Amino acid sequence: MRYLPKLQQLKVFQQVIRSGSIRGAARALNQSQPAVSRTLRELEQTLDTQLIVRGNQGMTLTETGRAFAQRMQFILEELERAANEIRQIEQYSQGSVAIGFSSLLALTVFPGLAGEFKTQFPQSKLLIKEGQLSTLLPALREGKLDFAVGTAGPGFPLEDLVREPLFSAPFCVIARRGHPLAGSTTLEELQDARWLLPETDMGYYQQIRVSMGGFHQPAAEMPVHTDSVVCGLNMVLQSDYLTIVARAMKAPFGLQDRLSVLNIDTLPQAEYCVLYSQKSPLTFAARRFLDLLRSQCHAYDWS
């Protein structure tokens, strides 16, 4: 390939993918359809491959189109991040940070952390994506998140990421006060309970799920899965479900008088870490936010 694609060609191709058609992309870019088609042809000529197939059913990406689109998205995200970091360094108080984490941080250190960060960066933007690490990794790898916090157990494909230990947190089983199984002291006593667990296929909850293999027998009711804290709490309070949460979350939203912590001490601690890209350096604002996060997590009483 003699020449690299032009930035405008990449932006047009990106918009065509988002819009799903040449016409939609032209409308979004405020260009004519022939102009958008011409830019696409030029990009395909530069790459010496066909990126898009146009048919009666609409537009579809070729195999090379899909491969190029994935890498192109990362490149555009990195260019935007580079420009953003320059503005941050020049203006210091401006910038943006995108972070992903589970509800544990949202209900514990984040309010104070966000306040301290905004004091230092009053014009900065914070984007928070809440979820289990398994759902955050794709956004992290695509450059949509600066870093993510969660539990990374054995088997995690993390070769392309920096993994930094952050803190350890003990976990517990909670139920509504007065639940028939609230006096249980072993997990074996809870095999026929109704369970609600976060939706994830890796990390701490996956380890718990493996250790609770007996709970998935045909005679037992299959667990309900959700990442919504509000939905989970309501199911525990209203429908006699049990769930497993960090001890630091045992009294969310002032509900400590309505919830019971079961006296079961066999649950392992969860090891939380922060993950960020090896090939994409953190921006100036993201580095400052991470410094504050380390400090807050180190000082917090997770018990």
MIDOVO-225464 format. One line per field, with one value per residue (C-alpha): residue number from 1; residue in three letters; x, y, z. Coordinates in steps of 0.5 Angstrom, whole numbers. Layout:
% MIDOVO-225464
pos <- c(NUM,...)
code <- c(ALA,...)
x <- c(X,...)
y <- c(Y,...)
z <- c(Z,...)
//
This chain:
% MIDOVO-225464
pos <- c(1,2,3,4,5,6,7,8,9,10,11,12,13,14,15,16,17,18,19,20,21,22,23,24,25,26,27,28,29,30,31,32,33,34,35,36,37,38,39,40,41,42,43,44,45,46,47,48,49,50,51,52,53,54,55,56,57,58,59,60,61,62,63,64,65,66,67,68,69,70,71,72,73,74,75,76,77,78,79,80,81,82,83,84,85,86,87,88,89,90,91,92,93,94,95,96,97,98,99,100,101,102,103,104,105,106,107,108,109,110,111,112,113,114,115,116,117,118,119,120,121,122,123,124,125,126,127,128,129,130,131,132,133,134,135,136,137,138,139,140,141,142,143,144,145,146,147,148,149,150,151,152,153,154,155,156,157,158,159,160,161,162,163,164,165,166,167,168,169,170,171,172,173,174,175,176,177,178,179,180,181,182,183,184,185,186,187,188,189,190,191,192,193,194,195,196,197,198,199,200,201,202,203,204,205,206,207,208,209,210,211,212,213,214,215,216,217,218,219,220,221,222,223,224,225,226,227,228,229,230,231,232,233,234,235,236,237,238,239,240,241,242,243,244,245,246,247,248,249,250,251,252,253,254,255,256,257,258,259,260,261,262,263,264,265,266,267,268,269,270,271,272,273,274,275,276,277,278,279,280,281,282,283,284,285,286,287,288,289,290,291,292,293,294,295,296,297,298,299,300,301,302,303)
code <- c(MET,ARG,TYR,LEU,PRO,LYS,LEU,GLN,GLN,LEU,LYS,VAL,PHE,GLN,GLN,VAL,ILE,ARG,SER,GLY,SER,ILE,ARG,GLY,ALA,ALA,ARG,ALA,LEU,ASN,GLN,SER,GLN,PRO,ALA,VAL,SER,ARG,THR,LEU,ARG,GLU,LEU,GLU,GLN,THR,LEU,ASP,THR,GLN,LEU,ILE,VAL,ARG,GLY,ASN,GLN,GLY,MET,THR,LEU,THR,GLU,THR,GLY,ARG,ALA,PHE,ALA,GLN,ARG,MET,GLN,PHE,ILE,LEU,GLU,GLU,LEU,GLU,ARG,ALA,ALA,ASN,GLU,ILE,ARG,GLN,ILE,GLU,GLN,TYR,SER,GLN,GLY,SER,VAL,ALA,ILE,GLY,PHE,SER,SER,LEU,LEU,ALA,LEU,THR,VAL,PHE,PRO,GLY,LEU,ALA,GLY,GLU,PHE,LYS,THR,GLN,PHE,PRO,GLN,SER,LYS,LEU,LEU,ILE,LYS,GLU,GLY,GLN,LEU,SER,THR,LEU,LEU,PRO,ALA,LEU,ARG,GLU,GLY,LYS,LEU,ASP,PHE,ALA,VAL,GLY,THR,ALA,GLY,PRO,GLY,PHE,PRO,LEU,GLU,ASP,LEU,VAL,ARG,GLU,PRO,LEU,PHE,SER,ALA,PRO,PHE,CYS,VAL,ILE,ALA,ARG,ARG,GLY,HIS,PRO,LEU,ALA,GLY,SER,THR,THR,LEU,GLU,GLU,LEU,GLN,ASP,ALA,ARG,TRP,LEU,LEU,PRO,GLU,THR,ASP,MET,GLY,TYR,TYR,GLN,GLN,ILE,ARG,VAL,SER,MET,GLY,GLY,PHE,HIS,GLN,PRO,ALA,ALA,GLU,MET,PRO,VAL,HIS,THR,ASP,SER,VAL,VAL,CYS,GLY,LEU,ASN,MET,VAL,LEU,GLN,SER,ASP,TYR,LEU,THR,ILE,VAL,ALA,ARG,ALA,MET,LYS,ALA,PRO,PHE,GLY,LEU,GLN,ASP,ARG,LEU,SER,VAL,LEU,ASN,ILE,ASP,THR,LEU,PRO,GLN,ALA,GLU,TYR,CYS,VAL,LEU,TYR,SER,GLN,LYS,SER,PRO,LEU,THR,PHE,ALA,ALA,ARG,ARG,PHE,LEU,ASP,LEU,LEU,ARG,SER,GLN,CYS,HIS,ALA,TYR,ASP,TRP,SER)
x <- c(0,3,-1,-4,-12,-14,-17,-23,-24,-24,-29,-34,-33,-34,-41,-43,-42,-46,-52,-52,-53,-50,-56,-56,-48,-49,-55,-51,-45,-49,-45,-48,-49,-44,-39,-40,-39,-33,-30,-31,-29,-22,-21,-22,-17,-12,-13,-14,-20,-27,-30,-37,-42,-49,-55,-62,-62,-58,-51,-46,-39,-34,-29,-24,-29,-30,-23,-21,-27,-25,-18,-20,-25,-19,-15,-20,-21,-13,-13,-19,-15,-9,-12,-16,-9,-6,-12,-11,-4,-5,-11,-10,-17,-20,-21,-25,-24,-28,-28,-32,-33,-38,-44,-39,-35,-41,-44,-37,-31,-34,-38,-32,-27,-31,-31,-24,-23,-27,-24,-18,-21,-27,-28,-27,-32,-33,-36,-38,-40,-43,-42,-38,-31,-33,-38,-33,-27,-29,-30,-23,-20,-24,-21,-28,-26,-19,-19,-24,-24,-26,-25,-20,-20,-16,-17,-18,-15,-11,-4,-6,-8,-4,-7,-5,-8,-12,-16,-19,-26,-30,-36,-43,-50,-55,-63,-69,-70,-74,-72,-74,-66,-63,-61,-57,-49,-47,-48,-50,-56,-58,-58,-66,-66,-68,-61,-60,-53,-49,-49,-42,-38,-31,-28,-31,-38,-36,-31,-37,-42,-37,-36,-44,-45,-50,-54,-55,-58,-65,-69,-66,-69,-64,-61,-64,-58,-58,-53,-58,-57,-64,-67,-63,-65,-72,-72,-68,-73,-80,-79,-75,-68,-61,-55,-48,-45,-39,-39,-38,-45,-49,-53,-54,-60,-61,-64,-60,-66,-69,-63,-60,-53,-52,-47,-43,-36,-33,-34,-27,-25,-25,-19,-20,-15,-15,-14,-12,-9,-1,-1,-5,-2,-7,-8,-6,-13,-14,-7,-9,-16,-12,-8,-14,-17,-11,-11,-19,-19,-13,-16,-23,-25,-28,-30)
y <- c(0,6,11,11,13,20,22,24,18,14,19,18,10,10,14,10,4,8,10,3,7,12,16,16,18,23,26,26,29,34,32,29,22,22,25,20,14,18,18,11,9,13,9,2,4,6,0,-4,-8,-8,-6,-5,-10,-6,-10,-10,-11,-6,-5,-10,-10,-15,-19,-14,-9,-11,-12,-5,-2,-5,-2,4,5,5,9,15,14,15,21,24,22,25,32,32,30,36,41,38,39,46,48,44,44,41,34,28,21,15,10,3,-1,-5,-2,-3,3,7,6,7,11,14,20,23,21,25,31,31,30,36,40,39,39,43,44,36,31,24,19,13,6,1,-6,-13,-13,-18,-13,-7,-10,-9,-2,-2,-5,-1,6,8,7,10,4,-1,-3,-10,-17,-21,-29,-34,-35,-28,-26,-20,-20,-13,-10,-7,-11,-7,-10,-5,-7,-14,-14,-19,-21,-24,-27,-22,-23,-19,-19,-25,-29,-36,-38,-32,-36,-41,-41,-46,-45,-52,-50,-45,-50,-49,-42,-37,-33,-27,-26,-21,-22,-24,-30,-29,-26,-27,-28,-34,-37,-37,-40,-45,-47,-47,-52,-56,-50,-51,-58,-59,-59,-52,-46,-43,-36,-29,-25,-18,-12,-7,-5,-3,-9,-14,-10,-10,-18,-19,-15,-17,-24,-27,-28,-28,-25,-24,-17,-14,-13,-5,-6,-9,-2,1,7,6,-1,-4,-4,-9,-13,-19,-21,-29,-31,-35,-34,-39,-34,-32,-25,-21,-18,-12,-9,-4,-5,0,-1,-3,1,7,11,14,22,27,27,20,19,24,21,14,17,19,12,9,13,13,5,5,9,6,1,-5,-9)
z <- c(0,-2,2,8,9,10,16,13,9,16,19,13,13,21,19,14,19,24,19,16,9,4,4,12,12,7,11,18,15,11,4,-2,-3,-9,-5,0,-5,-8,-1,0,-7,-6,1,-2,-7,-2,2,-5,-2,-2,5,3,-1,-3,-4,-4,3,5,6,9,11,8,12,11,12,19,20,18,22,28,28,25,31,36,31,32,39,40,36,40,46,44,42,49,53,49,51,58,59,56,60,66,69,63,60,60,64,62,68,68,75,79,84,90,88,86,93,97,95,88,91,95,89,84,89,90,82,80,85,82,75,75,68,67,64,68,64,68,66,71,70,71,68,63,60,61,57,50,51,55,49,44,47,50,57,60,65,69,76,78,80,75,76,73,65,64,57,60,56,52,59,65,71,78,84,88,94,97,100,104,101,105,103,105,105,108,115,117,111,113,112,115,121,116,118,112,104,104,108,102,96,95,96,91,88,85,82,77,70,69,66,69,76,83,82,77,82,87,82,81,88,88,83,87,87,80,80,76,83,85,82,77,79,77,74,74,74,77,84,85,81,86,92,91,89,96,100,96,93,98,94,97,94,95,96,99,106,105,101,106,108,101,101,109,108,114,118,113,111,115,113,114,119,113,114,108,102,99,99,92,90,86,80,76,68,63,56,55,48,50,55,60,59,64,67,67,71,76,77,78,83,87,86,89,95,97,96,100,106,106,111,106,112)
//
